[in-house]
Structure formats: C-alpha cells, structure tokens
Amino acid sequence: GELRSVEEWEEARDEASKQGMRLIVLYTRPGGDGEAQSHLSSLCARHPTTLLFASFDCDKHLERLSKRGVRFTGRFPVAVAYHGDKKIDQLLGGASPSDYERFVEAAHADASKGAASRPQEAAAAAGAGG
C-alpha cells in the first residue's frame, strides 16, 4: 500500500501489530523509488501472514515524523521494519537486492518467532485462571 499521512502510517503500524505482523515501510522522496518499491513488495509478498509492506513519500511529513522519533540522514530510500511502534531494523539508501532480501527475511523470522511463542502464552493465560 501507499501511506499518504502520518495518521495512515500510525494506523498501518497498529494494524500490523494487532495481526502479529511486522510492518515494513519504504520511506521515499517525491516520485518514489520504483525499483526498491517493487523489489521490497515482491519480497514481502512471499510472507503474506507475517509481513505488511507500505511505501511512504515522506517529504511533506518530515517534521511530524521527527517529533515521533523518525529522522533521516538524507540517504533515500530508507526501509524500516517495525514491530508495533518499535523499530527493529533498517536499511539506508543504496541497498542492494541481496541487502533487501536479508532485511525482509530477518523481519519474517522475527515475526515467526513471535507467532511461535503466542500459543504457549495463550495456554498459560488460560491455565492461570485455575
């Protein structure tokens, strides 16, 4: 998807979090970065149950994003993986296809790890009421 505002960006993080997924955001300059977008999008599509991908042309939103702790060095595009509102990984501009692949697989592994621990937590919670 494409994020058009800081509100949509926050909603996407909440949505991914509710579903136990990791959100991958590609922050771009106006006009986007078609190559990085299509590459990341197709990598994330391999893991539809663990990863949610969105791009964000963040040029007009830099000030509001920086108030929320998102700052840029000027090297775009920037890919960031989120677990809820926590940044777990990032890739700065000029990353290679294999960098993106490692980045996406790491986020997938992180989400899978989370998914694996969830049934036990649920069972523990259910048993705790004894």
Long-range contacts (C-beta under 8 A, 24 or more apart in sequence): 1-53, 1-54, 1-55, 2-54, 2-55, 2-56, 2-57, 3-54, 3-55, 3-56, 4-57, 5-61, 6-61, 6-64, 6-65, 6-68, 9-54, 9-56, 9-61, 9-65, 10-85, 12-52, 12-54, 13-82, 13-84, 13-85, 14-84, 15-52, 16-52, 16-82, 16-84, 17-83, 17-84, 17-85, 19-52, 20-50, 20-111, 20-114, 20-115, 20-118, 21-49, 21-50, 21-51, 21-52, 21-111, 22-50, 22-51, 22-52, 22-81, 22-82, 22-83, 22-88, 22-107, 22-108, 22-110, 22-111, 23-51, 23-52, 23-53, 23-54, 23-81, 23-82, 24-51, 24-52, 24-53, 24-54, 24-79, 24-80, 24-81, 24-82, 24-103, 24-104, 24-107, 25-54, 25-55, 25-56, 25-79, 25-80, 25-82, 26-53, 26-54, 26-55, 26-56, 26-77, 26-78, 26-79, 27-55, 27-56, 27-58, 27-70, 27-72, 27-76, 27-77, 27-78, 27-79, 27-80, 28-55, 28-56, 28-57, 28-58, 28-76, 28-77, 29-57, 29-59, 29-76, 29-77, 30-57, 30-59, 31-57, 32-57, 32-77, 33-76, 33-77, 36-77, 36-79, 36-95, 36-100, 37-77, 39-97, 39-100, 40-79, 40-100, 40-104, 43-100, 43-101, 43-104, 44-104, 46-104, 46-108, 47-104, 47-108, 47-111, 50-107, 50-108, 50-111, 50-112, 50-115, 51-104, 51-107, 51-108, 51-111, 79-103, 81-106, 81-107, 81-110, 83-110, 83-111, 83-114
